[in-house]
């Protein structure tokens, strides 16, 4: 079995041309993954993954904003789990569920931050 690489290049500037460029790379990635795995990736599956990713990202951003006024109990394990859920499982239903639970936990946490120093 031989391994093949696929590299995504992201332009530094955010403009219409860079969006078109990245979109084309993502289309090529879809074809690459289909070829390597031998499985078809439906347009519907791609759209669902994008929708899940947007929802999870929105939930995560909301909880970060709420943390300014709330003091949720957290550990390094919780933070590492957030990294795995939001990055390795990006686009999945599991990432949406996790970020919804995280957002609800922060909303329920006590208001007011205590200085540790």
N, C-alpha and C positions, 0 to 999 in steps of 0.2 A: 504494500500500500504506500502510495506517495502522498505527501502532504503539500498542499498549495496554500499560498498566502493571498490575502486580499487586504489592501490598505485603503482606508478612507482618508482623504486629504480635505481639511477644512480651511478655507481662506480666512485670513485674519479680518478682513473687512466684511461687514454685513451690508450687502446691497443686493439688488435684483440678480445681477450676474452670479454672485456667489451662491444664492439660493438655487438658481438653475443648475449650477455646477454640482452642488451637493446632491440635489434631487436626482441628477443623472447617475451619479456614483451609487446612490441607494438602489436605483433600478438595476444597475449592473451587479450590485451585491445580491439582490434577489435572484437574479439568473445564476450567479455563481453558487449560491447556496442550494438552489434547485439541482444544479449539475452535480455538486459534490455529494449531496444527500440522496439524490434520486427521488426526492419528494417535491410535489407541486406546492407552491405557496400561493394561495388565492389572494386576490385583491381584497376580498372581504376580511381575511385574516390580517392582512397588513393594516387595513383601516381600523380594525378592532384593537390591534396592538398600539397604534398611534393614539387612539381615543383613550385607552387605558393609561398610556404614558402621560398624556396631558392631564388626566384626572389625578393620577398619583402625584404628579409634579405640583399641581394646584393645591392638593391636600397638604403636601409637605411644606410648601411655601407658607400656607396659612398657619400651620402649627409653629413654624419658625417665628412668624410675626407675633403670634399669641404668647410665645415664650418671653417676650419683653415684659409682659405684665403678669405672667403666671410662673409658678415655681414647681414644675413637674419633677417627680422623683425619677432620676435616671442613673444609669450606670454605664460604664464603658461597654459592657455587653450589649445594652440596648442600642448604643450608638453604632456599634459594629453591625448589629442586626439591621439597622436602618440602612447602612451602606449596602449590605447584601441585597436587601429587598428593593431598594431604589435604583441600584445599578445593575446587579447581575440578573435580576428578574424584571427589569424595566419592560413595560408593555404587557405584563401578565396581569391576570385577575388577582393573583396573590399580592402583587405590589399595591393595587388599588385598595384591597381589603386591609392590608397592613397600614397604609397611610391614613385610611379612614379611622381605624382604631387608634392610631397615634394622635390624630387630630382630636378625637373625642377625649382621650386621656388628658391631653393638655388643657382642653376646655374645662374639664372637671377638676383640674389641679387648683391648689390654693393660689389666690392672687397675692402679689407682692413678692419681690425677690429679697432674699437675705444675703447681705454681703458676706463672703467667706473670709475676707481679709480684715 
